[in-house]
Amino acid sequence: METNTRENDLASFTWRKASYSGGEGGNCLEVAQGHPTLVPVRDSKNPGPVIAFGATAWGAFVAHLG
């Protein structure tokens, strides 16, 4: 897990909200696209703090969910 991704590095990313979040604005995650090796993740209700995972670790996590 990476924790040193700078905030200004994230400005150019496109954030996607989880498709399961629906229109009510419930608790959900947003994932940023655009970094070649990291997958930045944040809380959609509190988009300030970001945690970034290595692309391989994130892929394994998502594969395990399916």
N, C-alpha and C positions, 0 to 999 in steps of 0.2 A: 504494500500500500504506500503510495506517495503522499506526502503531506506538504511539500514545499512548492506546489504550483502557485505562482503569483497571481493575484487577483486580476491585474491588467492583462495577463496572458489569456484569461478566460473571456475577455470582452469580445473577441472576434468569433467565439464559438456559437453554434446554434444549439439551443437547449430544447430537448424534447421531453414532454411530460408523459408519464406512463399511460398507456391506452386504457388501463383499468381504473383510472382516476375519475372518469365520468365528468359531468358538468357541475356537480355540487361543490367542487373545490375541496374534496376530502384529503386526507393525508396521502401524499404520494411523493415519488421521487422524480427528479428531472435528471437527464443524462445529457452531457454535452458531446457534440460531434465536432471533429476538426483537429484533434491532437493525434499525431501518428502512433504514439505508444501508450498513452494514458486514456482512461475513461473517467472524466470528472463527473461526480454525482453530488446533488444537493437536494435539500428539502424544498418542495415547491411553495410551502407556506412561509418559509424563512430562507430565502435564497442567498443569504450572506455566506455562511460557512460552506466550504466545499471539501470533499474528500475525493482523492483520485486513486484509482486502482490501475495496476498494470493491465494492458489489453488481454494478455493471456489469462490472468486471474479472473477478470470480468467475464471473459468468454466461458470459462469453466463454471462460474457461478450461474450464468444464464442458462447454460446447457443443463445444469443440474435441476433447474426449476421446471424445465419442460418435460 
